[in-house]
Amino acid sequence: MRNQNFIDRDKLYGMLDNNAPTESQLNDILNKARKLKGLNLEDVAKLLCVENEADIQKILDTAEYCKDEIYGRRLVLFAPIYTGNACVNNCVYCGFRRDNKALKRKILTLDEIETETLHLLRMGHKRALLICGESPRNDANYMVEAIRRCYAAKDEKGSTIRRINVELAPMSVEDYAKLKAERIGTYVCFQETYDPVEYAKFHPAGTPKADYLYRLTCMDRAQEGGINDVGIGVLFGLVDYRFEILALMEHARHLEEDYGCGPHTVSFPRIEPAEGTPFSLPENIPHPVSDKDFMKIIAIIRIAMPYTGIIISTRERPEMRDKLVKYGVSQISAASETNPGGYDEEGDNTAAKPYEKTGTTGAQFTLGDHRSLDEVISMMIDGGYIPSFCTGCYRKGRVGADFMDLAKPGLIKEFCKPNAMFTFREYLEDYASPATKEKGLRLLKELTQTFSKEELKKRVEGNLCKIGEGERDLYF
């Protein structure tokens, strides 16, 4: 299956013609979604054609129900480390594109990668995403060394990164096996657009990324290389978002059928302005996605693929991110920088747009959310969410199909909520501001009372006390 195109372009576009559901059909689809078994392609095609605001609200309400049933109030936090912005590709929408002469290029040394990691640790992060442009200078062997140095870094409190995910260009089975051997978590790669005709327009020939099929089948090679947690996504704004959602569903189906487990995560970036990249300006985006439609598609994926993690980055504004966690998002980046060495740059650049930072190493895109990690966590506490840095499942081997076997019957909850609370308590003790710590401890006390099983409640209380007394890295 590795070289097979499983996206039927004509079929998917055809499913969007005059396909809005009747009121009865909409209610049937949403009632089906509340059973937490997911939706089929035909169901999703109908939901994508809903335009009435009252009906969209029904979809959002259903997504909120599904999110709460499966994830509860947990919200996972991470941050990216950009190891380099050199790139041989010439993607028209990306600040890293080869022909962008306005960009200052850099690939981090291993010492610089350790420095960036230390900055994240000193904020309180425990999960990192390593990401870079596609270049012979940062190939799989370079990434192996980068992963090792990132895992080895330790701050003054003894904290280390406990999970490294990677977002890298497609590679060979052999190179994926190298990454797996370094204990990576999820391998992430966006198709950008699943439309093969439009794909060719945005990715000029003569570069590796111009090969649509090689990129489309990268997750097959990753699975063959032993990586059983993969993350997919598209860049919204290139083609009709409705087609992209159907194609994402088809990609997930392909992985489920051929490898026994669909994607661990789905990411939802929208095109944002980038230095030296006119295509990325709002007036030039071919198919911009409004906030209303963006919320709708997040909600649709949540109810269609209820056990899949949904990721939103700091591309989005704070107010949008704060809304989306209610309707489906389960993982967010926080306090991110999208340029190599960005965390170690002198001075406070958080108020400036990346493409306005004269003299700094260029960023991939404009950030929308400039809040610190503590500010994001403070917001989460106010909303009753549990900030989670948990990596317990990965280190216990509950990944891939094994994770889904626990998630679908609801058994995973007994691990996830306590483990999230333990990592939250660590953050409060070691890195939180006094105000955040005070209200965070109050929230943990309230959450402890919500466990119905007395034995589990006592175990949770015991571990929280141990963390308060100085123990670390406790998980079920």
N, C-alpha and C positions, 0 to 999 in steps of 0.2 A: 504493500500500500504506500511505500515511501514516495513514489514518484507519481502518484495519482492525484488529479485535480478533483476534489470532492465538492467543489462549489459550482452549482449549476446556475449561471448568471441569469439566463432567460427565465428559468423557473421561478427564481426568487423575485425578480422584478415583476413577473406576471402575477404573483400572489398579492401584490399591492394595488392592483387595479380595482377600484370600486368595491373594496372589501370591508367597509366599516360594518361592525356587528349591529344587529338589532338590539333593542333593550333586553330582550329575553336571552339572546346569545351572549351578550356581555355579562349578564348576571350568572349564566351557566359557567362561563369561563372563570369568573372570579370565585364562584363557589368551589369549582374544581381546584383552583389555586390554593384555597384555604386548607385543603387536605395535605398540603406540603409535599406533593408528589411531582411537582413541576408541570409544565405545559408543553404541548407539541408545537410544531412549526406553524400549523394552521391557526391554532389559538393565538400565537404571538403575532402573526400577520394581521389578524383582525384587531388586536389591541393597538397595534402600531398605526392603524388607520382611524383611531378615535380622535376627534378634534373637539368635541363638546366639553366645556370646562367641568360641568357637573360629572360627566362620565370619567374624565381624567381624575377627578378627585376620588372617585370610587376605586380606581386603579391604585392611587396613592394610599388610600386607606387599607386596601388589601395588602399592599407591600409592607406597610407599617406592621400589620398583624403578623405576616410571615417573618419579617425581620425579628420581631420581638419573641416569637415562638422558638426560633432557632438560635438566635444570637443573644437574646435578652438585651441587657444594657451594655454589653461589652463593645469596646471599640479599640482596635489594635493600632499602635503607633509605630512609625519607622521614619528613617531619613535616608536620602540618597547620598552616596559619595561618587562624584564624577571624577574618574581617574584620568580622563583625557578628552579633549575636544577635536583632536586631529581625525579627519575622516576622508576616505577616498570616494565616498558617494556624493551625489549632487542633488539630493532630495530638495525640491523647490521650496518646501515649507519650513525647512530646518535651519537654525542658526549655525549648525556645525557643517553645513554643506561645503563641498570642496572649493567652489568658486567664490565663497564669501571672503573677500579680501579685507573686510572691516574687522574680522575676528583675530584676536591674538591667540595663537595656538599653543597648547601645552599638554604634555603627558606627565603625570606625576611620577616622581621617583618613589621607591618603596618607603623611604623616610618620610616623604610628604604624605603618603597614604596613611602612615601611622599617625602623623600629626593631625590629619583630618579626622581620623577615627577617634583620637583623644578628645577633640572638640565635641564630637557627638556624645561620647561617654560622659564628659563633664556637664553636659546638659541633662543627662539622665537617660539617653537612648540606650537600648539593648539590641535593637534590630536595625541592620543596615542593608541598603540596596546598592551594589556596585554596578556602575553604568559608565559607558564610554562610547565614543564614535568608533566607526569601523576602520581600522588601520593595521598594517602589518606590524606596527610598533607596539600595539597593545593586543596581541594575539592570545591564544589560549594559554600559552606558557607564561606570558606576562600576567594574565589574570590569575593563574595558579599562585604565583608569588604574591600578588596583591591580596588574594584571599587569605593566605597564610599570615601576612603581616597584619591584616585587619583583625583576624582572630587573636593574634598574639598581643595586641595592644592592651594595656591595662592602666587605668587612671589611678589617682592617688588614694581612692577609696577601695581599690582592688576590683573595680567593675571591668567587665569585658563585654564585647559584642557576643551575643549568644546565638544569633542566627544571621547568616549572610545570604540574601537573595541576590541574583544577578540578572541584569537586563542587558543582553549581549546579542550581537548579530548572529545569524545562522551559521552553524559550523558542522563539522563532520561528526560521525558517531564516536570516533576515537577521541576527539577533543571534548565532547560531552562527557565521556567516561572520565577524562582527567578532572573535570569540574566536580563530578559526583564524588570522586575520591577525596576531594578537599572539603567534604561535608557542607556543600551548599544546600540551601533550602529549596526555594522555588526558582526555576529558570523561566524568565519572562522574555517574550519577544512579541511585538505588535506587528500585525500584518499591514498596518497603516490603512489600507483599503483592500477589501476582498474583491472589488470589481477589477477584473484583469485588463479590461480595455482602458479604464481611467488610470489604473496603476501605472501603465506605461507612460502616461503623460506626466506624472508626478515624480517618476524615477527614471531619469534619462539613461539611455543605453550606454554600455561601455563601463558600467560599474557593477560590483557584485549585487547590489540591491536591486538592480534592474531585472533580475531573474525572479519573476513572480512565483513560479512553482517551487523553486528552491527555498524561498522564504515560507511559502504556504506549508511545506512539509517538514519544517525544522523541528516541530514538536514530535513528529514520528521518529526522527533521528535521536532526539533527546531521550525519548522513551527507550529506544534501542541501546542508548548509552547508559541506561540505568537510572535516569532522572525521572522519578514518578510523580513529582509535583511540578506542574507547569502552569504558566499564566499567559493568557492571550489578551488581545485588545486591538482596537482600531483608533485612528486619529480622526475625530469627528470634525467635519467641515469640508472634507474632500469630495464625498458623494452623498447621495440621499441616505440619511441616517437610518431609515427604515430597512433599506437593503442591507446595510452593515449589521444590524441587529439580527436579521434572519441568517446572514452568513456566519455570525458568531455562534448562533444556535447550531448550524450545520457543522461547524468546526468542533463544537463540544460533543455533538452526536458521534462524529467520526472518532474522536478520542475515546469516548465511552465504549463504542462498539469494538474498536480494534485493540484497545489497551486496558479495558475494564474500569476506567476512571476518567471522568471529564476534567476540565481545567480546575486547578485549585483556586485561581483568581481570574477575574476579568477586570481590566483597567479601562477608564473612560476619560481620556484626555481630549480637550478641545484645542484647536489651533490657537496659539497666542503669539503676539508680535515678537520678533527676534531681530537682533542687531544685523544689519546688512542683508535683510531678507524681505524684500517688498511684498512677495506673495503672501506673507503671514499677516499683513495689515488687514484690519477688518473689512475694508472696502474691496479687497481682492480675493477673499475667501469664497470659493465656488458655492458651497452649500452650508452657510452658517447655521448653527443649531441654537435656537433661542433657549432662554432659561426654562420656559414652560415645557418645551419639548425635551430638554435635558433631564428635567425631573421625571417626566413621563417614561423615558427610556431606562433610567436607573430603576424605577419602580417595576417596569416590565421584566427586566432581567432578574430582579430579586424574586419575583413570583414564578418566573419561568425556570430558573435555575436556583432553587431556594437554598442549597447548601454550598454554593460557590461564593467565595469572598469577593466583594466589590471594592475596588480601590479608587480613591479620588486624591489627586495630588494638590500641591500648593499652586498649581495653575489657576485654580478657582478662587474667587473672592471668599472672605470669611463668612459672609451671610449666606452664600450658596452652599458652602461646605456644611455649615451648621444645620441647614435644612435637610441636606441629602442624607445625613446620618440617621435621620428619622425614617426615611423611606427606602433604605436599602444598603447604603454604604457601610462596610464593616471594617475597612482599613483606611487610614489616612496618613500621609506624610506630614511632618511638622517641623518648622524652623529650617526649611530646606534652602540650600544653595545649589544652583544648576551650572556652576562653572568650576573647573578644576582648581582646587586650592581655595575655594570660596569661603570656607569656614575660617581659614587662617589669614584672610586679607586684613590688613590694618584698617582701623577706623570702623565706623558704623555705616554700612551701606544699605541697611534694611529698608530705608525709606525711598531709595532710588530704584528705578526700573533697571534690570540688568543691561539693556542696550543703551542706557544713559550713563553707565559707569565708565567714564573715559579713563583709559589707561589700565583697566583691569582685564584679566583674562576673560574672554567672551563666554557668555552663558548660552544655553540652548534655546531658552524662551523666557518670556516675561513672567515673573511671579505675581500671583494675585493675592496671596495670603502671606504677610510678613510677620505674623505674630511669633513670639518665642514659644518654645515648648511649654513653659510654665503657663503662659497665657492661654494656649490651646487646652491644656489640662484643666485650668480654672473654668473655662467655658464648659468643658465636658462635665465637670462636677456639678455646675449650676443646672445642667440639663438632666442630672441623675445618671449619667453614663459612667461606666467603669473604664478608666484608661488602662489599657493592657499592653504589657511588653512581653507577654507570655511566649515561651518557646517550648513548653513542656511536651506537647504532642510530637514535635519533631525529634526531640532527644529521647523520647520513649518509643519511637518507631511507629507512632500512630500517623502514618502518612499515606498518600495515594488511596488505593482501594480500601486499605485497612481503616483509614480515617472515615471514609464514606460509610463503611459497614457499621461504625459506631454513631455517625452523625444522623443517618436517615431514620433510625428508630428512636433518636433523641437521647441516646446513652452518653454522648460526648459532653452533655451539659454538666455532668457530675465532675468532670475534669476542668472544663473551660472557665466556669465562673470562679471557683476557688483559686485556680492558678492566676487568673487575671487580678484577683484581689491581692494575692501575694506580691506580684510584681508592682502593683500600685502602691502597696505599703512600703516596699523598698524605695520607690521614687520619693514618697513623702518623707521618709526618714533621711535620705541621702542628698536630695537635690531640690526639693520644693521650696518655694518662698514661704515665709511664716504664715501668710494669709491662706495660701493654697493648702499647706499642711493642715492647718486648723480645720478647714471645711472638708478636706479629704478624709481625715480621721473620723469626722462626724458621719460622713457618708458610709465609710467602711463599717462603722458600728451599726448603722441602720441595715446595711446589706447582710450582715451576719445573722440578723434576726429573721431573715427571709427563708432560711433553709428549713425545709419541713422534716428532714431526717435528723434526729437528734445526734446520732453518731457522727454524721458528716459535719454538722454544726460545731461539735466539739473539736473535731480535727482542724477545721478552719480556724476557730478561735485559738487553738493551740499554736498553729503555725504563725498566725498574725502576731501573737505574743512573742514568739521566738524571733521574728524579724525585728520587732520593736526592741528586743534585747541585743540585737547585733548579728543574728544568723542571716545568711543570704542564700539565694538560689534554691528555695524550697518549692517543690512542685509534685503533683500527683501523676 
